[in-house]
Amino acid sequence: MNSIGKYAFINAKVRAMLGSMLSAETIDTLIHSKDVDEFWDILRESNYADIFSMYSSTSDLGMIEFELFKNHIQTYFKLLRNLRGASYQLVFLMLNKLEIENLKNVIRCWYRKEVDEEKYIFKEKICYSIPVTKILEAESIEELILLLNKTPYQDVLLKALEQFKEKKSLFYLETALDIDYYQRLYKNINLLASSDRRISLKLVGIEIDIENLLAIVRFKQYYYSVSSSVKELTDYIIPHGYKTGQLKSLKPFTGDIKSMLQFFAVKPYEKLNVFTKETKDKSSVFLMEKILWEALIKEAKHSLGKYPFSIGTILAYLILKQAELKNIVSLLYSKIYKITPTEIQGKLKC
């Protein structure tokens, strides 16, 4: 089947879904809304009406975030119903990322014994059957991992088990899940037709760069010490990033964050040039994340303007949808904590 036959119907559906997203004017109205009540009133007139009508009966912000997460899952389900073959597998794997984030929350709740947080865990099937309740009741990490025997996650976690037990940190389990996920995604992308493969590699590559660069900066700002192993951190860099995929070692960046960001301050991340000095200010991480997301969104919108009958339209929509959900959460908390419109704009994924 040629690309027009493969993507004609789904392209029309995705274009309609794009049309239902919040407009720039609505976002601006939300930014300048005078209080939380006005914020809710605006969103009750949007595609998120069902979710935000809940606010009349609950002030649980965590539950609102949970409902947005469920909305994100449903977006993938809608797309998958209209896809076949390699493009279906790619979008299924991207949905798999949401399941992994949910699984991380399950493991965190189990590890930290956060019973109150269990209500924010999605317990239904996303991609694989995960016995969430049994996992939360597991007596040991070994028992927890054995409960994942019908998923791709068991072998991954078993390989990271020794480091987790030695260092007593979930970092090793979570990073192992992320690396395995992107490895599987990369293999699937290489099964696509050449034009779809080229678009996917760039968009997913930028997403990997965001994960890697933020992880490196956070590690260096909050965890790095003389005893820390640079080689160890290199081992946990996700492969196949658009720019970070060129890294073979972090040794050139052991001195300061500035040298690392200057190295990556080329297209599509040229705005990283704003970092002219090393800083431990947490706001620098937010600014860096904003710049990286701007690059991803710009590339996604660029894909929408290209030949429409390709995987690019679908991937671009999913990226823009994810950014919209992140923006809604940022706006929500900004209104709750009475942050000024100027400060709010600095926190949004444009």
N, C-alpha and C positions, 0 to 999 in steps of 0.2 A: 504493500500500500504506500502511495506517495505521501509527502508531508501534508498536502492539502486535504486528502482523504482522511489522514490520521488525526489532524488537529482542527478541522473546520468546525465541528460541533462544539468541542471543548473550548475553542478560542472564543466563540460567540458567548458561551456561558461565562467564561472568565471575564470577558469585557463587561458583561452585565454585573458581575460581582464587583469589579473595579468601580463601576458606577455607583454602587451602594455604599462605598467607603466614605468616611468623613471628608468633606471638602476642606480646602485650605481656609475658606471663610468660616466654616464651623469650628475648626481648630482655633482660629483667632478669637472667635466669640467665646469659646471655652476658656482660653487664656485670660481674657479680660472679664469673665463673669465675676460679679461682685461678691458672691459667696457660694457655699456648697449647695444650697437649695437651688440657686439659679443654674449652677453647673448640672445638677441632676435633671432639671426641667429641660435643658437643651438636649441632653442625651436621651431623654424619654421620647424625643421626636426623631431619633436616629434609628439606624439598623440595630442598635443595642437596647431598644426600648424594653424588651422582656427582662433583660438583666438589671437595668437601672430602675425599673419599677419596684424591684426588691427593696430599694433603700427606704421605702415607706414603712417597711416592717423590720428592717435590720440596720444596725449601724456597724456591722461586722465587715470591716474593709477587707479582711482576709477572705471572706466568703465572696465578696465582689470579684477579687482577683481569681478565685477558684472558678467562678462562673465564666469569666473571660477565658480561662484556660480551656474549659469545656467547649466554649464557642470556637476556639481555635481548632480543637480536635474535629468538631463537626465540619469545619471548612475543608479539612483534608478528606473526610468521608464523602463529601459532595463531589469533590474532584475525582476521587478514585472510582466512583461509580461510572465515570465516563472515560476511563483510560484503560488501555490494554498494553500488554507486552512490556518492553524495556521502560517506556515512559511511566507505566503503572508502577513498576518496581522501584523506579527512582522516587516517585512521590510517596510510595509506601515507606521507603527508607527515611525520607524526610519526616514523615509522621513518626517513625521510630525514634527520632530525636526527642519528641515530646514525651514518649513513653519512658525514655531514659531519664529525662528530667524528673518525671513523676517517680520513677524507681529510686533516684537519688534522694528524693524527699522521704520515701518510705524507709530507706536505710538510715537516713539522719534521725527520723523519729524513733526507729528501733534503737539506734546507738545512744541517743541522748535521752531516751525514755520520755519523749515529749508527747504525752498522751493527748493533751489539748490540741495538738497540731494535726491529729489524725483526721479530723473532719475536713481538712483541706487537701486530702489525698484522693485522687481519682481511683476508684476500686474496680471499675468495669474494664473490660478488655479494650485495649487500644490496638496493639498489633499482635501480641502474644498473651496467652492466659497466664497471668501472674497472681498467685494466691496471696494477695496483700494482707489479709487478716492473719493468716498463718505465719507470714514473715514477721509481722509485728509482734507475734507471740513467741518467736524463736528463742531458744535458750542460749544459742551461741551463734557466732558468725558462720561457722561451718554448717550448722543446721539451716541458717538463712540461705546460704548459697545452694545447698542441696535442693531447696524448694524451687529453685529456678532451673530445674533440669530440662524443662521443655522450651527453653528460650535460648537465644544466642549469648546470654549474659553469664551463664554459669562458668564456662571455661575461662572467660575473661577475668572474672572475679577470683577464681581459684589461682590464677597466675599472679594476681596482685595480693593474695592473702598473706604471704610471708611478710611483705613490707608493711602491710597494714598492721599486723600483730606486733612487728618490731617497733614501728614508729608511733603506733596508736593514733593514726590520723586517717580520716576518710579520704584525704587528698588522693591517696594511691588507688583506692577503689574507684573513685569518681573519674580520675584522669584515665584510668585503664578503660573504662566504659566509653569515654569520649574518643580516645584514639582508635579503639576497635570500630566504633560507629563510623568515623570518617574513612577508615580503611575500607569498610564494606561499601560505603557510599561511592568512594573513588572507583572501586572495581566495577560497580554498576554503571557509573558514568561512562566507562570505557566500552560498554556494550551498546551505547547509543550510536545513532548515525552521526557522521562527522560534524554536521552543522550543530546538532543538538549537543554533541560532546563538547565542542568548542565553547558554546555559551555556558554550559553547566560548569565546566572546569573553572571558568573565570568567576562566576557568581559564587560557587561553593568555595573557591580558593580565597576570595575576599572574606567570606564568612570565617574560614579557618584562620586567616590572618588576625581577625578581630579577637578570636578566642586566644590565639597564641600571644599576641602583643599585650593584651590586658593581663594575661596570666604572668608574663615575664615581669611587667611593671609592678604588679601587686606583690609578686614574690620578692623582688628586689627592694621594694619600699617597706614591706612589713615582716619579711621572713629572712632575708639574706644576712648572713654573718660570715665571719672568716671560716668557720667550720663547715659552712654549707658547700655542697659539691656542685660546681657549675656543670660538670658532666651529668650529674643526676638530673638537673633541671633540663638539660638538653635532651635527655632520654624521654622527657614527657612533653616535648614539643609535638603537636599534631602535624603529621606529614601532609604534603601536597598543598600547602598554602600558596596563594598567588605570589606573594613576595617572601614570606617566611619559609617557604619550601626551598629557598636558596640557601638557608642556614645549614651548615654542617656542625657548627659549634657556637656556643654563646661566649666564648672566651674574649672576643673583641669588645664585649659589652659589660665586662665585669667591673669596670671603673665607675660609670655613671649611666643614668637613664638617658641623659642628653645625647651621648654618642650613639646609642641605639636608635633613638627617634630620628636623629639626623640621617642615619643610614637608610631608614625607611621613608624619609620625607621626599619621595619621588612619586610620580603618578602611579596610582590614583590617590596617594596619601600625601600630596605635597603640602597640605595645610598643617602637617605635623611640624613644619618649620617654626610654628609659633612657640615651640618649646626651646627656649634659649639658655635655660639653666636647669640644673638638677633641682628637684623639689620633692619634699615629702608631703606636700599639701594634698589632701584627698581630692580636692577639686580638680587637680591635674589629671587624675584618672577619669573623672567625669568628662572633662574637655576632650581628652584623647578618645574616649569611647564615642563621643558625639562626632568627632572628625572622621573616625573609621566608619561609623554608620552612615554618615553623609556620603562617603565614597561608595558604599554598598547600594544605597538607595539611588544614587545618581546612575550607577551601572544598571540597576534594575529598570529604571525609567528609560534608559537608553535601549535596553532590550525590547521594551514595549514599542519603541519607534521603528524597530527593524522589521524584517519579513515576519508577518504575523503567524504563519503556520509552522510553529516550532515550539519546542519545550520552553523557550525563553519567556513566552507570555505567562505560562503557568508559574514558573519559578519567580518571575518578577512580581506577580500577584502575591505569592506566598511571603516574599520578603516584605512587600509593602504592608501586607496584613499584619505580620509580626511587628513591624515598626509602629503601626497604628495601635496595636494592643499595648505595647510598651509605653507609647505616648499617653494613652488613656490612664494607665496606672500612675505615671509621673504627674499628670495633671490632677488626678484625684488626690494624691498625697500633698501636692502643692497647695491645693485649695484648703485641705484640712489644716495644714500648718501655716496658712496665710502667707505664702511666698509671693513676692511681687511678680507682675507679668514679665519684667525683664529677666528676673532670675529663672522663671519657669521656662522661657524660651531657650535658655542655656542648658536645660536638662532634656529637651526633646530630641528625638531622632527625626530630624527634619525630613 
